[in-house]
Amino acid sequence: MYRNFRIVPNIIFGRGSFSQLDDVLAPRRVNAESFMVFVIDDVFTDSPLEMRVPLRGSDLLLRVNVDDEPKTSYIDALVAQIRAYLPQTPVGIIGIGGGSAMDIAKAVSLMLNNPGSSADYQGWDLIQNPAVYHVAVPTLAGTGAEISRTAILTGPVKKLGINSDYTLFDQILLDPDLLAEVPKDQWFYTGMDCYIHDVESLQGTFINEFSKAYGEKSLDLCRQVFLEDHPDRDDKLMMASYFGGMSIAYSQVGACHALSYGLSYVLGIHHGIGCCIAFDYLEDIYPAGVAEFRQMMKRHDISLPRGLTKNLDQAAMEKMVTTALGLVPLWQNCLGPDWEKIMTRERTMEIYRRM
């Protein structure tokens, strides 16, 4: 049976469109008690962008720290903070920042309407109640978090997303002007997350014409951004991120993302750079993609860290392997139904040891 999946219903794209956010939110402010929570990366504290956030009435500006990738305990603490702020539930959650800030906004919007801990919902389609209305305003491009049905979280026993149709944003606002001040390394690592989405989707066993159409366009845009010179490269990268996210909506990512989860869970490595590190060791699975990725690294003078696992004990290495191999749909997409015979624990361990 084919999946009847949901997509984000409302999208604004264009330079300067951030100024429309207040108008977008206005219909939700149905009475004097209605309030919004603006979840914003604390890197923007007292910045011109933060000054432009359209706070009204009792709105809460919730600065979040993403030095570490979001943990379920952090989500639970933020939800408790919002509930303590006012007795009523907010009418909107607005995530402003990169992939982690948007994932926090998604998770918070879900947990305000669902009981228990966010750790209880790490997995596929475990959420029972719809989320609070939530909006994404990405300030980085590449993760596809603005369009995905996943809020990636590290829990007490695993790193796994809250995967649900209810996770999807109700509105996204894509303003390429917001990418202007992104540091080069972060711009590259986040953009490569998108490029790797495309390679894994297009080369996966789940691929179909729907996913292929989005993946091929996203890949073309990534090549324009990272191998050519274009004055509108930020516009192109924002759309590459959107199309890349759509490509995996009816498909899936693969080996690189599975291995990056292990790096993140054990070593705390952020998702974008973790994907780059893992992808560089997968030339036997994605030969053309890895070769082109190395071209992009050379063109932008990017160096990846080495020797990350050399001092890890056996228990930590085993935890990484278990984390990676636990992402069954990713391996099925990458290697097919007999993936366990191909990507054994021994082979996975050998890849991690090379890192």
C-alpha positions as CSV (number, residue, x, y, z in Angstrom):
1,M,0.0,0.0,0.0
2,Y,1.3,3.5,-0.9
3,R,1.9,6.0,1.9
4,N,-0.6,8.8,2.1
5,F,1.8,11.3,3.5
6,R,1.3,14.9,4.5
7,I,3.3,18.0,3.5
8,V,3.6,21.5,4.9
9,P,0.4,23.3,3.6
10,N,1.6,26.9,3.6
11,I,4.9,28.3,2.3
12,I,6.2,31.8,1.7
13,F,9.5,32.2,-0.2
14,G,11.4,35.4,-1.0
15,R,13.9,37.8,0.1
16,G,12.6,40.1,2.8
17,S,9.6,37.8,3.5
18,F,10.5,37.6,7.2
19,S,8.7,40.9,7.5
20,Q,5.4,39.1,6.8
21,L,5.6,36.9,9.8
22,D,3.5,39.2,11.9
23,D,0.7,39.1,9.3
24,V,0.9,35.3,9.0
25,L,0.4,34.9,12.8
26,A,-2.3,37.5,13.2
27,P,-5.3,35.2,12.5
28,R,-4.2,32.9,15.3
29,R,-4.4,35.7,17.9
30,V,-8.1,35.2,18.5
31,N,-8.4,37.0,21.8
32,A,-6.4,39.0,24.4
33,E,-5.1,35.8,26.1
34,S,-3.7,34.3,22.9
35,F,0.1,34.2,22.9
36,M,2.9,32.9,20.8
37,V,6.2,31.3,21.8
38,F,9.1,32.3,19.6
39,V,11.8,29.6,19.8
40,I,15.0,31.2,18.7
41,D,18.6,30.1,18.6
42,D,20.4,32.0,21.4
43,V,23.2,32.8,18.9
44,F,20.8,35.6,17.9
45,T,20.5,37.1,21.4
46,D,20.3,41.0,21.0
47,S,20.9,40.7,17.3
48,P,19.1,42.7,14.6
49,L,17.1,39.5,13.7
50,E,15.9,39.1,17.3
51,M,14.9,42.7,17.3
52,R,12.7,42.0,14.3
53,V,10.7,39.2,16.0
54,P,7.1,40.4,16.0
55,L,6.4,40.0,19.8
56,R,2.9,41.1,20.8
57,G,1.1,41.2,24.2
58,S,2.1,38.2,26.4
59,D,4.3,36.5,23.7
60,L,7.3,34.5,25.1
61,L,10.7,34.9,23.5
62,L,12.3,31.5,24.3
63,R,16.1,31.5,23.5
64,V,17.4,28.0,23.1
65,N,20.9,26.7,23.1
66,V,22.0,24.3,20.4
67,D,25.6,23.9,21.3
68,D,24.6,20.3,21.8
69,E,22.0,18.6,19.6
70,P,18.5,18.6,21.2
71,K,18.0,16.1,24.0
72,T,14.7,14.8,25.2
73,S,15.4,16.1,28.7
74,Y,15.9,19.6,27.2
75,I,12.6,19.4,25.4
76,D,10.8,18.3,28.5
77,A,12.3,21.3,30.5
78,L,11.3,23.8,27.8
79,V,7.7,22.4,27.8
80,A,7.6,22.8,31.6
81,Q,8.9,26.4,31.3
82,I,6.1,27.2,28.8
83,R,3.4,25.6,30.9
84,A,4.6,27.6,33.9
85,Y,4.7,30.8,32.0
86,L,0.9,31.1,31.6
87,P,-2.0,28.7,32.4
88,Q,-3.3,28.5,28.8
89,T,-1.6,26.7,25.9
90,P,0.1,29.0,23.4
91,V,-1.6,29.4,20.0
92,G,1.6,29.1,18.1
93,I,5.2,28.0,18.3
94,I,7.6,29.7,15.9
95,G,11.1,28.1,15.4
96,I,13.8,30.5,14.2
97,G,17.2,29.1,13.5
98,G,18.9,26.1,12.0
99,G,17.9,22.5,12.0
100,S,18.2,22.0,15.8
101,A,16.2,25.1,16.6
102,M,13.5,24.0,14.2
103,D,13.5,20.4,15.7
104,I,13.1,21.9,19.2
105,A,10.1,23.9,18.0
106,K,8.6,20.8,16.4
107,A,9.1,18.7,19.5
108,V,7.8,21.4,21.9
109,S,4.7,21.9,19.8
110,L,4.0,18.2,20.0
111,M,4.7,17.8,23.7
112,L,2.4,20.7,24.7
113,N,-0.5,18.5,23.5
114,N,0.8,15.0,24.4
115,P,1.4,13.6,27.9
116,G,4.6,12.2,29.3
117,S,8.2,12.7,28.2
118,S,9.4,13.4,24.6
119,A,11.5,10.2,25.0
120,D,8.3,8.2,25.0
121,Y,7.7,9.3,21.4
122,Q,11.1,8.5,19.8
123,G,10.1,6.3,16.9
124,W,7.6,6.2,14.1
125,D,3.9,7.4,14.4
126,L,3.7,7.2,18.2
127,I,2.2,10.7,18.7
128,Q,-1.5,10.5,19.3
129,N,-2.6,14.2,19.4
130,P,-2.0,17.0,16.9
131,A,0.7,19.6,17.7
132,V,0.1,23.2,18.6
133,Y,0.2,25.3,15.4
134,H,3.9,25.7,14.5
135,V,5.9,27.7,12.0
136,A,9.5,27.4,10.7
137,V,11.8,30.3,9.9
138,P,15.1,28.7,8.8
139,T,18.3,30.8,9.2
140,L,20.4,27.9,7.7
141,A,19.7,25.9,4.6
142,G,20.3,22.2,4.0
143,T,18.9,20.1,6.8
144,G,15.4,19.9,5.4
145,A,14.0,20.2,8.9
146,E,11.6,22.8,7.7
147,I,9.8,20.2,5.5
148,S,10.4,16.9,7.3
149,R,8.1,14.9,9.6
150,T,11.0,14.3,12.1
151,A,12.2,16.1,15.2
152,I,15.6,14.6,15.8
153,L,16.3,14.1,19.5
154,T,18.9,12.4,21.7
155,G,17.2,10.4,24.5
156,P,18.5,8.5,27.5
157,V,18.9,5.3,25.5
158,K,19.0,6.3,21.8
159,K,19.2,9.1,19.3
160,L,16.0,8.8,17.2
161,G,13.5,11.3,15.9
162,I,9.9,11.8,16.7
163,N,8.6,10.7,13.3
164,S,4.9,11.7,12.8
165,D,2.6,13.5,10.4
166,Y,1.8,15.8,13.3
167,T,5.5,16.8,13.5
168,L,5.3,18.7,10.2
169,F,5.1,22.5,10.3
170,D,1.9,24.2,9.5
171,Q,3.7,27.1,7.8
172,I,7.3,27.7,6.6
173,L,8.8,31.1,5.8
174,L,11.9,30.9,3.5
175,D,13.8,34.2,3.4
176,P,17.2,33.8,1.7
177,D,18.3,37.1,3.3
178,L,18.5,35.3,6.6
179,L,21.5,33.2,5.3
180,A,23.7,36.2,4.7
181,E,25.8,36.0,7.9
182,V,26.3,32.2,8.2
183,P,30.0,31.2,8.8
184,K,31.5,29.4,5.8
185,D,32.1,26.0,7.6
186,Q,28.6,25.9,9.0
187,W,27.2,26.9,5.6
188,F,29.1,24.1,4.0
189,Y,28.3,21.3,6.5
190,T,24.6,22.2,6.6
191,G,24.5,22.4,2.8
192,M,26.2,19.0,2.5
193,D,23.4,17.5,4.6
194,C,21.1,18.4,1.7
195,Y,23.5,17.1,-0.9
196,I,23.8,13.8,1.0
197,H,20.0,13.6,1.3
198,D,19.9,13.7,-2.5
199,V,22.6,11.1,-3.1
200,E,21.1,8.7,-0.5
201,S,17.5,9.1,-1.8
202,L,18.4,8.9,-5.5
203,Q,20.6,5.8,-5.0
204,G,18.2,4.1,-2.5
205,T,16.0,1.1,-3.1
206,F,12.9,3.0,-2.1
207,I,13.3,5.5,-4.9
208,N,10.3,6.4,-7.1
209,E,9.5,9.1,-9.6
210,F,8.0,11.3,-7.0
211,S,11.2,11.3,-4.9
212,K,13.4,11.3,-7.9
213,A,11.9,14.5,-9.3
214,Y,12.6,16.4,-6.1
215,G,16.0,14.8,-5.5
216,E,17.3,15.5,-9.0
217,K,16.4,19.1,-8.9
218,S,17.9,19.5,-5.4
219,L,21.1,17.8,-6.5
220,D,21.3,20.2,-9.5
221,L,20.8,23.2,-7.2
222,C,23.5,21.9,-4.8
223,R,26.0,21.6,-7.7
224,Q,25.2,25.2,-8.7
225,V,25.8,26.3,-5.2
226,F,28.9,24.3,-4.3
227,L,30.7,23.9,-7.7
228,E,29.7,27.1,-9.5
229,D,29.5,30.9,-8.7
230,H,26.0,32.4,-8.6
231,P,24.9,35.7,-6.9
232,D,21.7,34.1,-5.8
233,R,23.3,31.0,-4.3
234,D,21.4,31.5,-1.0
235,D,18.1,31.4,-2.9
236,K,19.2,28.2,-4.6
237,L,20.4,26.6,-1.4
238,M,17.1,27.3,0.4
239,M,15.2,25.6,-2.4
240,A,17.7,22.7,-2.6
241,S,17.0,22.1,1.1
242,Y,13.2,22.2,0.5
243,F,13.4,19.8,-2.5
244,G,15.9,17.6,-0.7
245,G,13.5,17.2,2.2
246,M,10.7,16.4,-0.1
247,S,12.8,13.8,-1.9
248,I,13.2,11.8,1.3
249,A,9.5,12.2,2.3
250,Y,8.5,9.4,0.0
251,S,11.9,7.7,0.1
252,Q,14.5,7.6,2.9
253,V,18.1,8.5,3.7
254,G,20.8,5.8,4.0
255,A,24.1,4.7,5.3
256,C,25.6,8.1,5.9
257,H,22.8,9.3,8.1
258,A,22.7,6.1,10.0
259,L,26.4,6.3,10.8
260,S,26.2,10.0,11.7
261,Y,23.6,9.2,14.3
262,G,26.1,6.9,16.0
263,L,28.8,9.7,15.9
264,S,26.3,12.1,17.4
265,Y,25.0,9.8,20.1
266,V,28.4,8.8,21.4
267,L,30.6,11.8,20.6
268,G,28.1,14.6,20.5
269,I,29.1,15.6,17.0
270,H,26.6,17.9,15.3
271,H,24.5,16.4,12.5
272,G,25.9,18.4,9.5
273,I,29.5,17.8,10.2
274,G,28.8,14.3,11.3
275,C,27.2,13.5,7.9
276,C,30.3,15.0,6.2
277,I,32.6,12.9,8.3
278,A,30.7,9.7,7.7
279,F,30.1,10.3,4.0
280,D,33.8,10.6,3.3
281,Y,34.3,7.0,4.3
282,L,31.5,5.6,2.1
283,E,33.1,5.6,-1.3
284,D,32.4,1.8,-1.6
285,I,28.6,2.6,-1.3
286,Y,28.3,6.0,-2.9
287,P,31.4,6.2,-5.2
288,A,30.3,9.1,-7.5
289,G,28.7,11.0,-4.7
290,V,31.8,10.8,-2.4
291,A,34.1,11.9,-5.3
292,E,31.9,14.9,-6.1
293,F,31.7,15.7,-2.3
294,R,35.5,15.8,-2.2
295,Q,35.5,18.2,-5.1
296,M,33.2,20.5,-3.2
297,M,35.4,20.3,-0.1
298,K,38.5,21.2,-2.1
299,R,36.7,24.1,-3.8
300,H,35.6,25.6,-0.5
301,D,38.8,24.7,1.4
302,I,37.1,22.5,4.0
303,S,39.0,20.1,6.2
304,L,37.3,17.4,8.2
305,P,38.5,16.2,11.6
306,R,40.3,12.9,11.8
307,G,41.1,10.3,14.4
308,L,37.8,10.8,16.2
309,T,37.4,7.2,17.4
310,K,41.0,6.2,18.0
311,N,40.8,6.7,21.8
312,L,37.3,5.2,22.3
313,D,36.9,2.0,24.4
314,Q,35.2,-1.0,23.1
315,A,31.9,-0.3,24.9
316,A,31.7,3.2,23.3
317,M,32.4,1.7,19.8
318,E,29.8,-1.0,20.3
319,K,27.2,1.7,21.3
320,M,28.0,3.6,18.1
321,V,27.5,0.5,16.0
322,T,24.2,-0.4,17.8
323,T,22.9,3.1,17.3
324,A,23.7,3.1,13.6
325,L,22.3,-0.4,12.9
326,G,19.1,0.3,14.9
327,L,18.0,2.7,12.1
328,V,16.5,-0.2,10.0
329,P,14.5,1.8,7.4
330,L,17.7,3.7,6.5
331,W,19.6,0.5,5.8
332,Q,16.7,-1.1,4.0
333,N,16.7,1.9,1.6
334,C,20.4,1.8,1.2
335,L,21.1,-1.9,0.8
336,G,17.7,-3.6,0.3
337,P,15.9,-6.2,2.4
338,D,19.0,-8.3,3.0
339,W,21.0,-5.4,4.4
340,E,21.9,-7.2,7.6
341,K,24.0,-9.7,5.5
342,I,25.8,-6.8,3.9
343,M,26.3,-4.2,6.7
344,T,27.3,-6.6,9.5
345,R,28.4,-5.3,12.9
346,E,32.0,-6.1,11.9
347,R,31.8,-4.0,8.7
348,T,30.1,-1.1,10.6
349,M,32.8,-1.3,13.3
350,E,35.6,-1.2,10.7
351,I,34.1,2.0,9.2
352,Y,33.9,3.7,12.6
353,R,37.5,2.6,13.4
354,R,38.7,4.3,10.2
355,M,37.2,7.6,11.4
